[in-house]
Amino acid sequence: MPSVSVILPVYNILPWLARMLDAMCAQTLRDEMEVLLIDDGSTDGSGELCDQYARKYPRLFRCEHQKNAGVSAARNRGLELARGEYIGFVDGDDWCEPDMFEVLRKNLLENRADVAIVSAKKIREDGRFTVSGLKEGEKRLWSSEEALRAMLEFQIDSAIWDLLYRRERFSDLRFDSRITFAEDKLFLTNLFLRAERVHCSGEIKYWYYRRSGSADCRGFSPKKLEENACYAQMRELLSQRCPQVMNSLWINRSRMLYFRIGEFCSSAQARREYAREYRALLKEMRAIPLSALRPFYSGKYLRSFRLRAYFPLVQCRVVRLKGFLKGLLRSGGGQK
């Protein structure tokens, strides 16, 4: 039986998929791993490539094909098939370091933790990147509440592709198959609520590729409205089981609302077609208590947040104008 099960959902990512499959082949823990390739009805040849790797490396890869049902359903299928003592996830258009899962398992065992997390680099198509997670050299051992705060206050990413957890403790945990945007955040909320010890390391082991066409990089998308259901469930869970982190939830939600309203302001068509949702987001934004945000955000940001809540189109135009003028000055366009 494998020690580690890694779940990799696949849907129309052929140009990038081989890179992640090769990264799995290069894992130092490869002989103790299984990688579950869940093809979610791909139509671009991604499923066939999965089959090729499964035939070539039958001890490492297991491939399952299903009708398109979304990333959450694909991951749930992987959880049903997983045999390992520890569970991890990766995305097929990213890549990771060869020792990532060995390091995660080592940190899990040495710290008697339920969940282990490493840091990641988020790299754009132009080569620019940001680091997500703790700084290199930093290590933390958190309680359930501390891990929730760290996620909600952006100390770590609300993603599942940089962690490993004990399957036995969370054997019935599943993704909400109705949600395919921000589904990681809801899953992590449930994971941390059940965990007693969460170890986090600043070792950079995962590379998240921010494609320009991916859902989190585009402007307005109806898919992003699924995030609202995610936060509604998080509010219910946390208010009942960990009410002391509710201010941290407002900190997190307020930033997401700021972005979503900005995306609406960039699309008159979106405001027309999704007028009810747009109004609901503005109402939610106005209801967030500023007292919860003041310890975390600057006064300048809070003023901008309030203006966007009540005068969204005007505030967004001012922000874009400021950005344009700054860019003009940096490029020397304002000089004679």
N, C-alpha and C positions, 0 to 999 in steps of 0.2 A: 504493500500500500504506500502511496506517496505521502511525504511529510507535508508538502505545500501544494495546494491547488490554486492556480491562477486562472481567473475568468477573464476572457477577452471577447467582448461583443464585436461583431463585424457587420458593417453595413456600407457598401459602396465606398470603400477607401483603398482601392487597388493601388493607386500610385505610391502610397506610403506603407502599405501593410507588410511587405517583405522586410522592411527595416525593423519593425517590432518583432516579427517572427524570428528573424536572425538574432535579435537581442535576447529572446527567450532561449534560443539554442546556445547562446554564449554564457548563460547563467552558470556561475560556479556551483550552484545547488541543483543543477540540471538533473542529476541522477536521482534526486529525491523529490522531484517536482512532476506535476502534471499540468498541462496548459489546456484549458477547455475553450475551444474556438466555437463560438455560437454565432453562426451565420444567420442574420435576421432578414433573410429574403433578398440578399444582394443581387443586383442585375448587371454588375460591371465586371464580373469575373473574380471578385473577391472570394466567393465561396469555393470556386475551383482551385484558387491558390491555397486556401486552407486545406482542401483535400490533398493537394500535392505534398504539403508539409507533413500532414498526418500519415501519408503513405511512406514518406522518406524517414520520418522520425516517430514511429508508432509508439515507442515507450514514453515519449514526451508529450505529443499532441493527441487530443481527442477532438473530433470535429462533429458538430451537430448542426443540421440545417432545419430552419423553421420558417413559416410564413412571416412576413414582416409584421411585427407587433410592438416595436419600439425597444429602446435600449434597456429600459427597466425590466421588461419581460424577458429579454435576452439574458440579462444578468441573473434573473430569478431561475431561468432554466439551468444556467451554470451552477447555481447554488444547489439545485436539486441533484445534479450529476456529481458534484464535488465529493471526493473521497479523502482528501487530505485533512490532517490535524489542524492545519492553519490555512486561512483563506486570504487571498490577495486579488487585486484587480489591476488591469492595465487597459489603455485604449490603443487601438490598432494604428492610429496615425501618429503616435508618440514613439519614444524609445527610452531605454533605461540602462544604467550601468551594469556590467556583468555580475557584480557582487550584491546587487540591490536586495534580493530576497534572502541571501545568506546573512547580510547585515541586519535586516529586519528581524529574522528569526533569532539571531544572536541577541539583539537588544531585548526582544520579547522574553527570552528565557533568562538572561542574566538579571533582569529587573523584575522578574515574576509578574509581568504586566499582562493585561488582557488584550491590549492594542499597542502596536509599535508604529511610529510614523517617522519618515525622513523628509528632508527638504527637496525642492524641485526648482528647476529653471524653466521659466515660461519664455519660449523663444519665438520671435515673429519671423515672417518670411524674409524680411530684410536683414536678419541676423541680430537685431536688438533683442535684449532679454531682460527679465526681472527675476529675482529670486523669491520664491514662495516658501514660507516656513521660517524656522529659526535660523539664526546666523551660523555659519560654519564654526564648529567648536563648542557650540551651546548644546546643552542637554537638559531635559526637564522630565520629572516624573510627577504626573498630575493625578489628582482625584477626578472623579466624574464631573463635579462642578467646575473644577479648574480647566478641564479639557473643553467643556462647553463654552466657558468664557473665552478661552483662547481661540476657538473657532469663530464665535460670534463677534469677537473684537478684532478679527483679521490677523491674529498672531500666526495662525496656520491657515492653510487653504481649506475650504469646505469641499474637498474632493476626496475620492477614494482610491486614486491611482498611486498613492505614495505610502500605503499602509499594509499591515498584516494583522490579522486578529485570530484568536482562538476559536475554532469552529464550534467546539463543545459548548462554550458559554453562550453563543449566539446562534444556535442551530436553527431556530425558527424565524430568524430575522430575514425579512424580504423587502424588496423595493415596492413602492406603490406603482403598479404598472400603468396607472392613468397619467402619471407624471413623467415626462421625458426631458424636462428642463429644470435644473436645480434639484434633481432627484437625489444627487449626492448629499446635499445639505440635510435633507430630511432623514436619509439613511444614517448619516453620521450622528444626527441628534439622537436617534434611537440607540445607536451603538454606544455613544458616550453615556447616555442615561443608565445603561446596564453595566458599563465597565466600572471596575473598582480602581484599576491602575492603568494609566495611559502613559507610555514612554514616547518622548519626542526628541529627535536628534537633528542637529543642523547639518548633518552629512548630506550633500547633494547627490542624489542617486537617480532622479527621474527627470526626464526632459519632456516638457509639455509643448507640443507644437501648435502655435496659434495660427491656424489657417485663416486667411481672409474670408473664406466662405463659410466658416464654421458658425454655429448658432450664437456663440458667446461673443463673436467679433462683428457680426452684422449689426445694423441699426435696428429699427423696429422689426419684430417678427411676431406673429400671433402665437408662436410656440412659447415665447417668453412669458405669455400670460399664465401659463401653467405654474409659474413660480408663485402666483397668488395662492393656489391651493396648497402648495408646499408650506408657505408661511402660516397659513391658517391652521394646518395640522401642528406645526411647531409651536404656535401660540398655545394651543390646547394642551399639548404634551407638557410644555415647560411650566405653564401656569399651575398645573396640577401636581407635577412631580419634582420640579426644581424652580419654584417661583423666585428664588433669590437671583436668578440670572435674567430676569425679564428686562431689566434695563439694558443688558448686553444684547438682547434680541432687538430692542428698539434701535440700538446703535447700528446693528447690521441691516435691519429692514429699511432704516431711513436712507442709507446709502444706495440700496437697490432701488428704492422709489425715486430718488434723485436721478439716477441713470434712466429709469424707465420713462419718467415724465420727459426727460430730455430727448429720448428717442421718439416719443409721440410728437414733441414739438418740431421735430425735423421732418415730419410726414403729415401733411394735411389730409391725405387719403386715409391714413391710419386713424386720425382723429374723427373722421367721418364714419368709417366702417366700424370702428370699435369705440363709439362715443360713450356708451354706457360704462365700459371698462376704464376708459380714460377718466371719466368723472369719479368712478369708484376709487381709483388710485389717488386722485387729488384729495378726495375726502379722507382717505386713510392717512395721507401725508400730513394733512392739517391736524389730524387727531393725535399724532405722535407727541408725547410730552417733551418739550424742550429741556425740562429739568433732567431727563434721563440722558440727553445728548451732551449737555454742557461740560461734564467732566472729561469727555473724550474728544470733542471737536472744538476747533477754534471759533472765536466770535465771528470772524469773517465768514467761515463756512456756514455757521448757523444763520447769519443774515441772508446768505445766498440761498440756503435751504428754505427759509421762510418766504423769500421772494418767489422762488420757484413754485411753492405750494399755492400761492395766491395770485401771482401774475406770471404764469409759466412761460407764455410766448415772449413777453417782454424780457424776462430774465435770461432766457436762452439766447435771444438775439444779442443781448449785451455781452454774455459770455463768449459767444462766437466772434463778436466784433473785437473784444479784447484779445482773443487768441490770434485773430488776423493781424491786429496791429503789432502784437509782440513778435510774430513771425516776420512781419515786414521790417521791423527794427533790427532783428537779428540778422536778416539777410542784407541789410544796408539799403533797403529800398526807400528808406526815408531820407537818405542823404542825396545832396545834389551832385 
